[in-house]
Amino acid sequence: MPAEHRFEQLRAQAQRLAEVDLNSMLRADPARAQDFALRVGPVYANFARQGYDRAALDVLFDQFDAASGPGRLHALFAGETVNPTESRPALHTALRGNLAAGPVAADAHAQAQEGRRRMRGLIQALAGSEVTDIVSVGIGGSDLGPRLAVDALSPPVPGRFRVHFLSNVDGAAAQRTLAGLDPARTAVLLISKSFGTQETLLNGAILRQWLGDDSRLFAITANPARAASAFGVAVDRILPMWDWVGGRYSLWSAVGLPIALAIGPDRYDELLAGAAEMDAHVLEAAPRRNLAAWHALTAVWNVNARGFATQAVMPYDERLRLLPNYLQQLVMESLGKSVKLDGSPVDVQTVPVWWGGVGTDSQHSFFQALHQGTQIVPVDFVGVAHGDDPYRDNHDALLSNLLGQAEALANGQGNADPHRAYAGNRPSTMILLDALTPRALGALLALYEHSVYLQAVLWGINPFDQFGVELGKQVANRLLPAVRGEAAADDAVTRTLLAELAK
């Protein structure tokens, strides 16, 4: 069945349900509160407040089967070329487990195991040194995943190492990062797959000069020759990356070294184990019991059947405050495509704009628009059932706000004064972690990875390339001489702006 016809079926289901609100669905089918929920290890997700009923779900899962969802999952794990525009597999799952048979996946897993062994060796060497601080220099996938995990999992009081992150090319970022650090007690990690990323090389040059001694300079890259020649990094201080792992999936590789330094290598292994547990579930579970399939189909429903243009993610745990930033890259860089795998234009909408913030701060920021604005924004709420701080009253209040906001968005509230009325019927998914452990975080991130892949399968696009990132960077490189006053710009507006900057 052509994809466009399948999406017409979804729109027909949405039209059928157009006048049926979430409360009516629950009254008609009280069991949906339990039946529209799944648990995988430490992760529980409830989809009962999404705007589909069982008949619409049947159509959604028919779409999943028609798009060969289970088969495409097996292709991913087995190391088939699921990234055809770059003629590569995407074997991030092999970094954390060995679930699929086949020589490609097995070889990738073996390389990953050797990389982790070398990573432990570097951690032991640094632990025996006078180094107290680590500066991780990278951008995009070389920064967002490690930064999120370190922020989420670090103890309130730093352990053996304090880990700092530097990504932005803005010199003020480097200045602030280095303030208060002692170069004699600091090690620098340069993380770049190509070792050609402008921001990382410029910041790396600042850090190299500041260190004054290359012996505390480390690199994580797929281009070790460049790291050695351009920055003098010794071979034994270079850890590998591979072209079969995209940047936004690389925290499971040696790119996770900052995480292991911050929380310890054993807890880092727990992070990988949690992701592997979710991998096993996604690969083996039947579609109707597959958490990633439910999450992906819900996204497709909200975009293609309901026409919602944005998607919010609201973590109700301060330690997950960087989750929206991380997911923006994972989802929008992966799914921000307008052509199919064969190069023809897509004929449906793909990725919505992802955004969000941490609760309860966000309630005093943009929740007004969520409750009473004219655009409906589906929400992924992410909560943590059991906190590990000593302030029980605060955690109870946090959870009551988490539950209260989801209930208010769904149920609304009538009022004779239209300014005080809430329409409700605003969809959300509730995702709960038992506790914010490395295992739970690993499982959560793997869930989102697999959901993104399955959305791409349903839309017929490639989630593993990111050519859209390159053009602006190429133009910026071309304009650098003009910014320095050494050349003229071709574009008239740019020439005007350069004149203004020169004043």
C-alpha positions in Angstrom: 0.0 0.0 0.0 1.5 3.4 -0.9 2.6 5.5 2.1 0.3 8.4 1.1 -2.8 6.1 1.2 -1.7 4.8 4.6 -1.5 8.3 6.0 -5.0 9.1 4.5 -6.3 6.2 6.6 -4.8 7.9 9.7 -6.3 11.2 8.8 -9.7 9.5 8.4 -9.3 8.1 11.9 -8.5 11.5 13.3 -11.5 12.9 11.6 -13.7 10.2 13.1 -12.4 11.2 16.6 -12.4 15.0 16.0 -15.4 15.6 18.3 -14.4 12.9 20.9 -12.3 14.3 23.8 -9.9 12.4 26.0 -12.4 12.3 28.9 -15.0 10.7 26.6 -12.5 8.1 25.5 -11.7 7.2 29.1 -15.4 7.0 30.0 -16.1 4.8 27.1 -13.0 2.6 27.7 -12.0 2.8 31.4 -9.4 0.0 30.9 -7.3 2.2 28.6 -5.6 3.8 31.7 -3.9 0.4 32.2 -4.0 -1.1 28.7 -2.3 1.9 27.1 0.8 1.5 29.3 4.0 -0.5 29.1 6.9 -1.1 31.4 10.5 -2.0 30.3 12.8 -2.5 33.3 13.0 0.8 35.1 10.9 2.7 32.5 7.1 3.0 32.6 5.2 4.8 29.9 1.4 5.6 29.8 -0.2 6.7 26.5 -3.8 6.8 27.8 -4.0 10.6 27.3 -3.1 10.4 23.6 -6.0 11.2 21.3 -6.4 7.7 19.7 -8.8 4.9 20.6 -8.3 1.2 20.0 -9.6 1.3 16.4 -7.1 4.1 15.6 -4.4 2.1 17.2 -5.2 -0.8 15.0 -4.6 1.4 12.0 -1.4 2.7 13.4 0.0 -0.8 14.0 -1.1 -1.8 10.6 1.0 1.0 9.3 3.9 -0.3 11.4 3.6 -3.7 9.8 3.1 -2.3 6.3 6.4 -0.3 6.7 8.2 -3.5 7.8 8.9 -2.1 11.2 10.1 -5.3 12.8 12.3 -6.2 9.8 13.9 -2.8 9.7 14.7 -3.1 13.4 16.5 -6.4 12.7 18.4 -4.7 9.8 19.6 -2.0 12.2 20.9 -4.4 14.8 22.5 -6.7 12.2 24.6 -4.0 10.7 22.9 -3.7 7.4 23.3 -0.4 5.5 20.5 1.6 7.0 22.3 4.8 6.2 22.3 4.5 2.4 23.3 8.1 1.6 26.6 7.5 3.3 26.7 3.7 2.6 27.0 2.8 6.2 25.4 0.8 8.9 24.4 2.5 12.2 25.8 0.3 14.9 25.4 2.3 18.1 23.6 -0.6 19.6 26.8 -2.7 19.2 28.5 -0.3 21.6 26.4 -1.5 24.5 25.5 -5.1 23.6 25.7 -8.0 21.1 22.2 -8.9 20.3 22.2 -9.6 16.6 23.9 -12.4 14.8 26.2 -11.5 11.9 29.8 -10.6 11.3 29.3 -6.9 10.9 27.6 -6.4 14.3 29.9 -8.9 16.0 33.0 -7.1 14.8 31.6 -3.7 15.8 30.9 -5.0 19.3 34.4 -6.4 19.6 35.9 -3.0 18.6 33.6 -1.4 21.2 34.8 -3.7 23.9 38.4 -3.0 23.1 37.6 0.8 23.2 36.1 0.4 26.6 39.1 -1.5 27.9 41.4 1.3 26.7 39.1 3.9 28.2 39.4 2.2 31.7 43.1 2.3 31.3 43.2 6.0 30.8 40.8 6.6 33.7 43.1 4.6 36.0 46.1 6.6 34.8 44.4 9.9 35.4 43.2 8.7 38.8 46.8 8.1 39.7 47.9 11.6 38.7 47.4 15.0 40.2 44.6 15.9 37.8 41.5 17.1 39.5 39.6 18.7 36.6 38.6 17.6 33.2 37.6 19.9 30.3 35.7 18.1 27.6 35.9 20.0 24.3 33.4 19.1 21.6 30.1 20.2 20.0 26.9 18.7 18.9 26.8 14.9 19.5 30.3 15.1 21.0 28.9 17.4 23.7 25.2 17.1 24.3 25.0 13.4 25.3 28.0 13.5 27.7 26.9 16.8 29.1 23.4 15.5 29.8 24.6 12.3 31.4 27.2 14.1 33.6 24.6 16.6 34.8 22.0 14.0 35.5 24.1 11.3 37.2 26.9 13.2 39.0 26.6 13.2 42.8 25.9 16.5 44.6 29.5 16.6 45.7 32.0 15.8 42.8 33.9 12.6 42.9 37.5 12.1 42.0 37.2 14.5 39.0 35.3 17.7 38.3 34.1 17.6 34.6 33.6 20.8 32.6 32.3 21.2 29.1 33.3 23.7 26.4 31.4 23.7 23.1 30.6 27.2 21.8 33.1 28.9 19.6 32.4 32.1 21.4 35.6 33.0 23.2 33.6 34.1 26.3 32.7 30.4 26.8 36.4 29.4 26.9 37.2 32.3 29.2 34.5 31.4 31.7 35.3 27.7 31.6 39.0 28.2 32.4 38.4 30.8 35.1 39.5 29.3 38.4 41.1 26.1 36.9 44.7 25.3 37.4 46.4 24.1 34.1 48.8 21.9 36.1 45.8 20.0 37.5 43.6 19.9 34.4 43.3 17.4 31.6 41.7 18.3 28.3 39.7 15.9 26.1 39.3 16.9 22.4 36.3 15.1 21.0 35.7 15.3 17.2 34.9 12.5 14.8 36.7 14.2 11.9 39.0 16.3 13.9 38.1 19.0 11.5 35.2 20.7 13.5 35.9 24.4 13.6 34.6 25.1 17.1 36.5 22.2 18.6 39.8 23.0 16.9 39.6 26.7 17.9 38.8 25.9 21.5 41.3 23.1 21.5 44.0 25.6 20.4 43.1 27.8 23.3 43.2 24.9 25.8 46.5 23.6 24.4 48.3 26.9 24.8 46.7 27.3 28.3 47.9 23.8 29.4 51.4 24.5 28.3 52.1 20.8 28.3 50.7 18.3 25.8 51.0 15.4 28.3 47.5 16.1 29.6 45.9 16.5 26.2 43.7 13.6 25.0 41.7 13.0 21.8 38.6 10.9 20.9 38.3 10.8 17.1 38.0 8.7 14.0 41.0 10.6 12.6 43.9 9.9 14.9 46.5 11.0 12.4 45.0 14.5 12.4 44.9 14.6 16.2 48.6 13.6 16.3 49.8 15.9 13.6 47.7 19.0 14.4 47.7 18.8 18.2 50.6 16.6 19.1 48.4 14.1 20.9 50.3 10.9 21.6 48.8 7.7 20.1 48.3 6.1 23.6 46.1 9.1 24.5 43.8 8.8 21.5 40.6 6.8 21.8 38.7 5.6 18.7 35.4 6.7 17.1 34.0 4.9 14.1 32.1 6.0 11.0 29.3 3.6 11.8 28.3 5.6 14.8 26.7 9.0 14.3 27.7 11.9 16.6 24.3 12.0 18.2 24.5 8.3 19.1 28.2 8.4 20.3 27.9 8.8 24.1 27.9 5.0 24.2 31.4 5.0 22.7 34.7 6.5 24.0 32.9 9.9 23.7 31.4 8.8 27.0 34.8 9.2 28.7 33.7 12.4 30.4 30.8 10.5 31.8 32.9 7.7 33.1 35.3 10.2 34.7 32.5 12.0 36.4 30.5 9.0 37.7 33.1 6.2 37.6 33.6 3.5 35.0 31.3 1.0 36.8 28.4 3.3 36.8 29.1 4.2 33.2 28.8 0.5 32.4 25.4 0.5 34.1 24.4 3.3 31.8 25.3 1.1 28.8 23.6 -1.9 30.4 20.3 0.1 30.7 20.5 1.0 27.1 21.2 -2.7 26.1 18.2 -3.8 28.2 16.0 -1.4 26.1 17.6 -2.6 22.9 16.7 -6.2 23.8 13.1 -5.3 24.4 12.8 -3.3 21.2 14.4 -6.0 19.1 12.4 -8.9 20.6 9.0 -7.6 21.7 5.9 -8.0 19.6 4.8 -4.6 18.1 1.8 -4.3 20.4 4.1 -4.7 23.4 7.0 -2.7 22.0 7.5 0.6 23.8 9.5 2.2 21.0 6.9 1.3 18.5 4.1 2.8 20.7 6.2 6.0 21.1 7.0 6.3 17.4 3.4 5.6 16.3 2.2 8.2 18.7 4.5 10.8 17.2 3.3 9.9 13.7 -0.3 10.1 14.8 0.2 13.6 16.3 2.1 14.9 13.2 0.3 13.2 10.3 -3.2 12.6 11.7 -3.6 15.5 14.0 -1.3 18.0 12.3 0.5 19.2 15.4 3.6 21.2 14.5 5.5 21.1 17.7 6.3 18.6 20.5 7.3 19.5 24.0 9.3 17.4 26.5 9.0 18.3 30.2 11.3 16.5 32.6 10.2 16.9 36.2 13.6 16.5 37.7 16.2 19.2 37.8 18.9 16.7 37.0 17.3 16.1 33.6 17.1 19.8 32.7 19.3 19.2 29.6 17.1 16.4 28.2 15.2 18.8 25.9 18.5 20.1 24.5 19.7 16.5 23.9 16.4 15.4 22.3 16.3 18.5 20.0 19.4 17.2 18.3 18.5 13.5 18.4 15.1 14.1 17.0 15.4 17.1 14.7 18.8 16.3 13.2 17.7 12.8 12.5 14.2 13.5 11.2 14.5 17.0 9.7 14.4 15.6 6.2 12.3 16.5 3.2 13.3 13.7 0.8 12.8 10.0 1.0 15.5 7.4 0.8 15.2 7.3 -3.0 15.6 11.1 -3.2 12.0 11.9 -4.1 10.2 14.5 -2.0 8.3 13.4 1.0 4.6 13.7 0.7 3.7 14.1 4.4 5.0 16.2 7.2 8.0 14.7 9.1 9.5 16.0 12.3 7.8 18.6 14.5 9.7 21.3 16.3 10.9 19.8 19.6 11.3 22.1 22.6 10.8 22.1 26.4 12.1 22.8 29.8 12.3 21.5 33.3 9.4 21.4 35.7 8.4 23.2 37.8 10.3 26.2 36.4 8.5 25.9 33.0 5.1 26.2 34.7 5.9 29.8 35.4 7.2 30.3 31.8 5.4 28.9 28.8 2.7 26.6 30.3 0.1 29.4 29.8 0.4 28.7 26.1 0.1 25.0 26.6 -3.1 25.3 28.6 -4.9 28.2 26.8 -3.0 29.0 23.6 -4.5 28.4 20.2 -2.0 25.7 19.1 -2.2 22.3 20.7 1.3 21.0 21.7 1.6 17.3 22.6 3.8 16.8 25.7 6.1 14.0 26.8 6.2 14.3 30.6 9.3 12.6 32.2 9.2 12.1 35.9 11.2 10.2 38.5 9.2 8.2 41.0 11.8 8.0 43.8 14.1 10.9 44.5 17.4 10.4 46.3 17.7 13.8 48.0 16.7 14.2 51.6 13.8 16.7 51.0 10.7 14.5 50.8 8.2 17.4 50.9 9.8 18.9 47.9 9.7 15.7 46.0 6.1 15.1 46.8 5.3 18.7 45.6 7.3 18.0 42.4 5.3 14.8 41.7 2.0 16.5 42.4 2.8 19.2 39.9 3.9 16.6 37.3 0.6 14.7 37.7 -1.4 17.8 38.0 -0.2 19.5 34.9 -0.8 16.3 32.8 -4.3 16.0 34.3 -5.1 19.7 33.7 -4.0 19.6 30.1 -6.2 16.5 29.5 -9.3 17.4 31.4 -9.4 21.2 31.3 -12.0 23.1 33.3 -15.1 25.0 32.3 -15.9 28.5 33.6 -18.5 31.0 32.8 -15.7 33.5 32.4 -14.0 32.6 29.1 -10.7 34.0 30.4 -10.7 31.4 33.2 -11.8 28.5 31.1 -9.5 25.7 30.0 -10.4 23.7 26.9 -8.4 20.6 27.9 -8.2 17.7 25.5 -4.5 18.3 25.1 -2.5 15.1 24.7 0.5 13.9 26.6 2.5 10.8 27.3 3.7 10.1 30.9 7.1 8.5 31.2 8.3 7.5 34.7 11.7 6.3 35.8 11.8 4.3 39.0 14.8 6.4 40.1 17.4 8.4 38.2 20.0 5.7 38.0 22.5 5.1 35.2 20.5 2.1 34.2 17.2 4.1 33.9 18.8 7.0 32.0 20.4 4.5 29.6 17.1 2.9 28.9 15.3 6.2 28.5 17.8 7.5 25.9 17.8 4.2 24.0 13.9 4.4 23.9 14.1 7.8 22.2 16.8 6.5 19.8 14.6 3.6 18.7 11.5 5.7 18.5 13.3 8.2 16.2 14.5 5.3 13.9 11.0 3.8 13.7 9.5 7.2 12.8 12.0 7.4 10.0 11.0 4.0 8.8 7.4 5.0 8.8 8.2 8.2 6.8 10.7 6.5 4.5 13.6 8.8 5.3 17.2 8.4 6.4 17.6 9.4 10.1 21.4 8.9 10.1 22.8 11.6 7.8 22.8 15.3 8.5 23.8 17.2 5.4 21.6 20.1 6.4 24.2 20.9 9.1 26.9 21.6 6.6 25.8 24.4 4.3 25.7 27.2 6.9 29.1 26.1 8.2 30.5 26.2 4.6 29.2 29.7 4.1 30.7 30.8 7.4 34.1 29.5 6.4 33.8 31.3 3.1 32.9 34.5 5.0 35.7 34.4 7.5 38.1 36.5 5.4 35.4 39.1 4.9 34.8 39.3 8.6 38.6 39.9 9.0 38.5 42.6 6.4 40.6 40.6 4.0 37.9 40.1 1.3 34.5 41.3 0.2 31.2 39.4 0.5 29.1 38.5 -2.6 25.7 38.8 -0.9 24.4 42.4 -0.7 22.7 42.0 2.7 25.9 40.4 4.1 27.9 43.3 2.9 25.6 45.7 4.7 25.8 43.7 7.9 29.6 43.5 7.7 29.7 47.3 7.3 27.6 47.6 10.5 29.8 45.2 12.4 32.9 47.2 11.4 31.6 50.5 12.9 
